[in-house]
Amino acid sequence: MARVTILLLGAMLAVLAALDCPANSHYEACATACPASCADRTAPDTCKEPCVESCQCNKGFILSSDQCVPSTSCGCNYKGLYYQANEEYWADDTCSSYCRCDPQSGQVVCQERRCKAGEVCKVVSGKRGCHPSGFSTCIASGDPHYTTFDGRKFDYMGTCVYQMAKVTSADSSLTPFSVTVQNNNRGKKVVSLEVYGQKIVVDKDRPREIQVNGVQTQLPYYYENNKIVAHIKGIHVFIRTDFEITVTYDLNSYARVIVPQNYANAVSGLCGNGNKDPSDDFIMGNGAKAKSEKEFGDSWKVADVPGCDKGCEPNCPK
């Protein structure tokens, strides 16, 4: 009778222990005394202590402090520093070693890597990384005047929709984007930016709003962890991407596209290629060199709007 009572009492204690186990764990009468943890995943393999009655993390979970957390959430300890799971960083002052905290192994994995052409290794906002060595600006103003990324000025009177700048390079490391512009003989412009699957339109007639995928949206606007940020300051609307492309537009029909230097020779359109050489800016959409400003502008028309035309040549009114 006493033996039965002891067995029943033991069973009750086991149930109580199981109920008292924290989330994502279970009770074991003979569990390892050295459970795996974020700090030491291999502890059970080298443990020489006898088993103990305790709670053990469920499969796929691991001990972190006094809680069982998903094993993929563990960070990495490396050279005296702690890194979050999947955190990526440059490990040296020259940006030649790029590392990542692998949550599966709990180890930091590094590989050789260099900054791309047009980038320099430097610290920005407290974090080292590859950043543009400079920027180029293209301007569309008035009715209408253009200045390419490389500083070449020209006039083009077409009033349809034209490609100002678009990524045409096959370099997969560059995030694709496209900027178009529409103007009329009064200088009014409609500027569109397409990036990350979003089409953002700025129109002089609605100066304190933008249109996002056909929906009028109040400013400021933020998209997916600040991949795109749009805001208004004074008469200027600013649209910026996380890879440092900036599009601005103001109520005086003054539009700008600013690209980082690593996009040199990777873009084309009315803004040219941004390679610091203005002599080759008049390359048409078919790859040939234009014989005139009008031929160059005509080649970059991407859409018609009601009543638009290609402008005048050669005797345009002053």
C-alpha positions as a Python dict, from the first residue, in 0.01 Angstrom:
ca = {
    (1, 'M'): (0, 0, 0),
    (2, 'A'): (281, 238, 93),
    (3, 'R'): (456, 161, -237),
    (4, 'V'): (140, 241, -433),
    (5, 'T'): (101, 567, -243),
    (6, 'I'): (459, 666, -322),
    (7, 'L'): (413, 587, -691),
    (8, 'L'): (92, 789, -704),
    (9, 'L'): (259, 1078, -523),
    (10, 'G'): (550, 1065, -765),
    (11, 'A'): (313, 1069, -1061),
    (12, 'M'): (128, 1369, -916),
    (13, 'L'): (454, 1554, -860),
    (14, 'A'): (555, 1480, -1220),
    (15, 'V'): (227, 1623, -1349),
    (16, 'L'): (264, 1931, -1131),
    (17, 'A'): (621, 1976, -1252),
    (18, 'A'): (508, 1945, -1612),
    (19, 'L'): (237, 2204, -1556),
    (20, 'D'): (489, 2442, -1399),
    (21, 'C'): (729, 2428, -1694),
    (22, 'P'): (763, 2759, -1881),
    (23, 'A'): (638, 2812, -2234),
    (24, 'N'): (793, 2600, -2510),
    (25, 'S'): (929, 2342, -2262),
    (26, 'H'): (825, 2010, -2103),
    (27, 'Y'): (899, 1808, -1792),
    (28, 'E'): (1155, 1525, -1793),
    (29, 'A'): (1233, 1303, -1493),
    (30, 'C'): (1591, 1246, -1613),
    (31, 'A'): (1704, 1538, -1824),
    (32, 'T'): (2050, 1662, -1909),
    (33, 'A'): (2207, 1881, -1645),
    (34, 'C'): (2374, 2085, -1918),
    (35, 'P'): (2096, 2200, -2157),
    (36, 'A'): (2181, 2365, -2484),
    (37, 'S'): (2160, 2744, -2474),
    (38, 'C'): (2219, 3036, -2705),
    (39, 'A'): (2554, 3084, -2533),
    (40, 'D'): (2660, 2717, -2572),
    (41, 'R'): (2473, 2499, -2817),
    (42, 'T'): (2705, 2200, -2768),
    (43, 'A'): (2675, 2185, -2387),
    (44, 'P'): (2479, 1851, -2383),
    (45, 'D'): (2745, 1681, -2596),
    (46, 'T'): (3023, 1742, -2345),
    (47, 'C'): (2819, 1723, -2024),
    (48, 'K'): (2954, 1477, -1761),
    (49, 'E'): (2698, 1557, -1491),
    (50, 'P'): (2427, 1299, -1399),
    (51, 'C'): (2076, 1358, -1530),
    (52, 'V'): (1839, 1571, -1327),
    (53, 'E'): (1464, 1618, -1297),
    (54, 'S'): (1384, 1942, -1479),
    (55, 'C'): (1207, 2117, -1760),
    (56, 'Q'): (1361, 2084, -2105),
    (57, 'C'): (1305, 2304, -2409),
    (58, 'N'): (1088, 2156, -2681),
    (59, 'K'): (1238, 2058, -3015),
    (60, 'G'): (1331, 2365, -3218),
    (61, 'F'): (1371, 2578, -2903),
    (62, 'I'): (1677, 2659, -2699),
    (63, 'L'): (1748, 2813, -2359),
    (64, 'S'): (1808, 3186, -2342),
    (65, 'S'): (1841, 3309, -1985),
    (66, 'D'): (1543, 3132, -1819),
    (67, 'Q'): (1322, 3109, -2128),
    (68, 'C'): (1296, 2869, -2420),
    (69, 'V'): (1317, 3066, -2745),
    (70, 'P'): (1323, 2955, -3112),
    (71, 'S'): (1674, 2836, -3192),
    (72, 'T'): (1672, 3062, -3501),
    (73, 'S'): (1643, 3370, -3277),
    (74, 'C'): (1980, 3318, -3109),
    (75, 'G'): (2250, 3568, -3192),
    (76, 'C'): (2625, 3521, -3214),
    (77, 'N'): (2915, 3613, -2987),
    (78, 'Y'): (3217, 3709, -3196),
    (79, 'K'): (3540, 3877, -3081),
    (80, 'G'): (3375, 4005, -2765),
    (81, 'L'): (3069, 4149, -2941),
    (82, 'Y'): (2713, 4019, -2970),
    (83, 'Y'): (2527, 4019, -3303),
    (84, 'Q'): (2156, 3960, -3364),
    (85, 'A'): (2041, 3660, -3567),
    (86, 'N'): (2096, 3727, -3941),
    (87, 'E'): (2268, 4057, -3866),
    (88, 'E'): (2514, 4151, -4141),
    (89, 'Y'): (2811, 4382, -4103),
    (90, 'W'): (3155, 4475, -4231),
    (91, 'A'): (3422, 4330, -4004),
    (92, 'D'): (3712, 4558, -4092),
    (93, 'D'): (3796, 4922, -4167),
    (94, 'T'): (3843, 4867, -4539),
    (95, 'C'): (3516, 4682, -4615),
    (96, 'S'): (3696, 4372, -4735),
    (97, 'S'): (3533, 4117, -4500),
    (98, 'Y'): (3152, 4091, -4489),
    (99, 'C'): (3002, 3885, -4206),
    (100, 'R'): (2665, 3744, -4108),
    (101, 'C'): (2539, 3588, -3784),
    (102, 'D'): (2403, 3246, -3883),
    (103, 'P'): (2116, 3158, -3643),
    (104, 'Q'): (2129, 2789, -3733),
    (105, 'S'): (2486, 2738, -3616),
    (106, 'G'): (2518, 3035, -3382),
    (107, 'Q'): (2843, 3121, -3562),
    (108, 'V'): (2956, 3429, -3751),
    (109, 'V'): (3029, 3346, -4114),
    (110, 'C'): (3250, 3587, -4311),
    (111, 'Q'): (3345, 3615, -4676),
    (112, 'E'): (3566, 3841, -4883),
    (113, 'R'): (3383, 4128, -5047),
    (114, 'R'): (3465, 4475, -5178),
    (115, 'C'): (3272, 4795, -5234),
    (116, 'K'): (3150, 4840, -5591),
    (117, 'A'): (3279, 5100, -5834),
    (118, 'G'): (3152, 5443, -5735),
    (119, 'E'): (3141, 5350, -5365),
    (120, 'V'): (3373, 5415, -5071),
    (121, 'C'): (3400, 5245, -4732),
    (122, 'K'): (3304, 5483, -4451),
    (123, 'V'): (3099, 5517, -4134),
    (124, 'V'): (2753, 5673, -4169),
    (125, 'S'): (2515, 5711, -3873),
    (126, 'G'): (2751, 5503, -3660),
    (127, 'K'): (2764, 5205, -3898),
    (128, 'R'): (3039, 5117, -4142),
    (129, 'G'): (2939, 5033, -4496),
    (130, 'C'): (2983, 5096, -4868),
    (131, 'H'): (2840, 5434, -4960),
    (132, 'P'): (2833, 5641, -5281),
    (133, 'S'): (3150, 5835, -5350),
    (134, 'G'): (2936, 6116, -5488),
    (135, 'F'): (2606, 6210, -5653),
    (136, 'S'): (2489, 6344, -5989),
    (137, 'T'): (2185, 6567, -6041),
    (138, 'C'): (1960, 6598, -6346),
    (139, 'I'): (1721, 6893, -6376),
    (140, 'A'): (1405, 6957, -6575),
    (141, 'S'): (1274, 7312, -6539),
    (142, 'G'): (1062, 7578, -6708),
    (143, 'D'): (895, 7505, -7039),
    (144, 'P'): (1116, 7305, -7064),
    (145, 'H'): (1489, 7319, -7005),
    (146, 'Y'): (1702, 7018, -6915),
    (147, 'T'): (2043, 6965, -6760),
    (148, 'T'): (2180, 6611, -6772),
    (149, 'F'): (2360, 6430, -6490),
    (150, 'D'): (2686, 6535, -6656),
    (151, 'G'): (2590, 6901, -6687),
    (152, 'R'): (2490, 6920, -7054),
    (153, 'K'): (2208, 7171, -7110),
    (154, 'F'): (1942, 7149, -7380),
    (155, 'D'): (1584, 7252, -7457),
    (156, 'Y'): (1315, 7015, -7574),
    (157, 'M'): (956, 7127, -7631),
    (158, 'G'): (780, 6789, -7643),
    (159, 'T'): (470, 6769, -7422),
    (160, 'C'): (419, 6391, -7398),
    (161, 'V'): (560, 6157, -7130),
    (162, 'Y'): (936, 6102, -7141),
    (163, 'Q'): (1188, 5889, -6961),
    (164, 'M'): (1415, 6108, -6752),
    (165, 'A'): (1618, 5825, -6602),
    (166, 'K'): (1587, 5449, -6586),
    (167, 'V'): (1821, 5167, -6489),
    (168, 'T'): (1914, 4986, -6810),
    (169, 'S'): (2219, 4800, -6680),
    (170, 'A'): (2211, 4423, -6624),
    (171, 'D'): (2398, 4466, -6294),
    (172, 'S'): (2181, 4275, -6045),
    (173, 'S'): (2339, 4456, -5750),
    (174, 'L'): (2166, 4780, -5853),
    (175, 'T'): (1805, 4832, -5751),
    (176, 'P'): (1599, 4916, -6062),
    (177, 'F'): (1399, 5238, -6080),
    (178, 'S'): (1243, 5462, -6344),
    (179, 'V'): (1158, 5833, -6347),
    (180, 'T'): (934, 5988, -6613),
    (181, 'V'): (827, 6347, -6673),
    (182, 'Q'): (538, 6514, -6856),
    (183, 'N'): (522, 6885, -6931),
    (184, 'N'): (324, 7132, -7139),
    (185, 'N'): (388, 7472, -7290),
    (186, 'R'): (312, 7647, -6960),
    (187, 'G'): (589, 7464, -6777),
    (188, 'K'): (360, 7241, -6573),
    (189, 'K'): (505, 6897, -6504),
    (190, 'V'): (392, 6560, -6376),
    (191, 'V'): (679, 6350, -6237),
    (192, 'S'): (655, 5976, -6171),
    (193, 'L'): (891, 5742, -5986),
    (194, 'E'): (855, 5365, -6017),
    (195, 'V'): (1052, 5156, -5767),
    (196, 'Y'): (989, 4849, -5549),
    (197, 'G'): (668, 4784, -5741),
    (198, 'Q'): (525, 5123, -5640),
    (199, 'K'): (435, 5404, -5879),
    (200, 'I'): (451, 5744, -5712),
    (201, 'V'): (320, 6047, -5904),
    (202, 'V'): (372, 6413, -5813),
    (203, 'D'): (144, 6664, -5986),
    (204, 'K'): (161, 7043, -5961),
    (205, 'D'): (-220, 7057, -5938),
    (206, 'R'): (-214, 6863, -5606),
    (207, 'P'): (98, 6999, -5436),
    (208, 'R'): (50, 6853, -5088),
    (209, 'E'): (-29, 6500, -5199),
    (210, 'I'): (124, 6221, -5400),
    (211, 'Q'): (-48, 5945, -5593),
    (212, 'V'): (61, 5593, -5498),
    (213, 'N'): (-47, 5321, -5738),
    (214, 'G'): (-342, 5534, -5845),
    (215, 'V'): (-452, 5635, -5492),
    (216, 'Q'): (-417, 5994, -5368),
    (217, 'T'): (-210, 5990, -5049),
    (218, 'Q'): (-133, 6262, -4797),
    (219, 'L'): (227, 6343, -4713),
    (220, 'P'): (443, 6228, -4542),
    (221, 'Y'): (445, 5876, -4686),
    (222, 'Y'): (651, 5576, -4577),
    (223, 'Y'): (679, 5241, -4753),
    (224, 'E'): (799, 4912, -4603),
    (225, 'N'): (1058, 5000, -4338),
    (226, 'N'): (1145, 5329, -4508),
    (227, 'K'): (1243, 5176, -4841),
    (228, 'I'): (1064, 5484, -4978),
    (229, 'V'): (1007, 5806, -4783),
    (230, 'A'): (818, 6104, -4925),
    (231, 'H'): (760, 6437, -4754),
    (232, 'I'): (700, 6804, -4830),
    (233, 'K'): (911, 7098, -4717),
    (234, 'G'): (803, 7444, -4824),
    (235, 'I'): (719, 7420, -5194),
    (236, 'H'): (932, 7109, -5247),
    (237, 'V'): (821, 6745, -5248),
    (238, 'F'): (1104, 6501, -5172),
    (239, 'I'): (1096, 6129, -5249),
    (240, 'R'): (1393, 5924, -5128),
    (241, 'T'): (1476, 5555, -5147),
    (242, 'D'): (1690, 5348, -4914),
    (243, 'F'): (1954, 5312, -5189),
    (244, 'E'): (1990, 5692, -5202),
    (245, 'I'): (1795, 5787, -5514),
    (246, 'T'): (1618, 6121, -5461),
    (247, 'V'): (1343, 6278, -5674),
    (248, 'T'): (1228, 6632, -5596),
    (249, 'Y'): (960, 6854, -5744),
    (250, 'D'): (844, 7205, -5658),
    (251, 'L'): (553, 7433, -5745),
    (252, 'N'): (772, 7628, -5990),
    (253, 'S'): (785, 7323, -6220),
    (254, 'Y'): (1141, 7239, -6117),
    (255, 'A'): (1211, 6864, -6106),
    (256, 'R'): (1535, 6695, -6003),
    (257, 'V'): (1664, 6338, -6007),
    (258, 'I'): (1969, 6272, -5789),
    (259, 'V'): (2155, 5942, -5828),
    (260, 'P'): (2459, 5803, -5642),
    (261, 'Q'): (2782, 5757, -5835),
    (262, 'N'): (2753, 5377, -5840),
    (263, 'Y'): (2473, 5421, -6097),
    (264, 'A'): (2712, 5580, -6350),
    (265, 'N'): (2673, 5417, -6694),
    (266, 'A'): (2379, 5215, -6557),
    (267, 'V'): (2102, 5466, -6639),
    (268, 'S'): (1969, 5623, -6957),
    (269, 'G'): (1708, 5874, -7070),
    (270, 'L'): (1686, 6251, -7103),
    (271, 'C'): (1925, 6276, -6807),
    (272, 'G'): (2204, 6090, -6986),
    (273, 'N'): (2422, 5818, -6833),
    (274, 'G'): (2590, 6000, -6543),
    (275, 'N'): (2944, 5894, -6635),
    (276, 'K'): (3095, 6247, -6596),
    (277, 'D'): (3132, 6281, -6974),
    (278, 'P'): (2874, 6521, -7127),
    (279, 'S'): (2988, 6445, -7481),
    (280, 'D'): (2803, 6112, -7491),
    (281, 'D'): (2479, 6227, -7323),
    (282, 'F'): (2273, 6244, -7645),
    (283, 'I'): (2245, 5868, -7687),
    (284, 'M'): (1897, 5769, -7801),
    (285, 'G'): (1687, 5477, -7686),
    (286, 'N'): (1814, 5267, -7979),
    (287, 'G'): (2178, 5323, -7879),
    (288, 'A'): (2261, 5562, -8165),
    (289, 'K'): (2385, 5918, -8115),
    (290, 'A'): (2118, 6182, -8179),
    (291, 'K'): (2179, 6449, -8446),
    (292, 'S'): (1969, 6712, -8268),
    (293, 'E'): (1807, 6793, -7935),
    (294, 'K'): (1464, 6718, -8083),
    (295, 'E'): (1570, 6379, -8216),
    (296, 'F'): (1719, 6297, -7877),
    (297, 'G'): (1404, 6401, -7688),
    (298, 'D'): (1171, 6223, -7930),
    (299, 'S'): (1358, 5896, -7878),
    (300, 'W'): (1277, 5891, -7507),
    (301, 'K'): (900, 5930, -7538),
    (302, 'V'): (734, 5648, -7341),
    (303, 'A'): (366, 5744, -7352),
    (304, 'D'): (112, 5980, -7507),
    (305, 'V'): (-133, 6202, -7322),
    (306, 'P'): (-435, 6373, -7481),
    (307, 'G'): (-322, 6660, -7699),
    (308, 'C'): (51, 6607, -7654),
    (309, 'D'): (296, 6668, -7939),
    (310, 'K'): (666, 6646, -8013),
    (311, 'G'): (722, 7019, -8012),
    (312, 'C'): (874, 7231, -8287),
    (313, 'E'): (1186, 7239, -8506),
    (314, 'P'): (1372, 7431, -8629),
    (315, 'N'): (1185, 7764, -8593),
    (316, 'C'): (1045, 7749, -8240),
    (317, 'P'): (882, 8064, -8093),
    (318, 'K'): (1086, 8247, -7833),
}
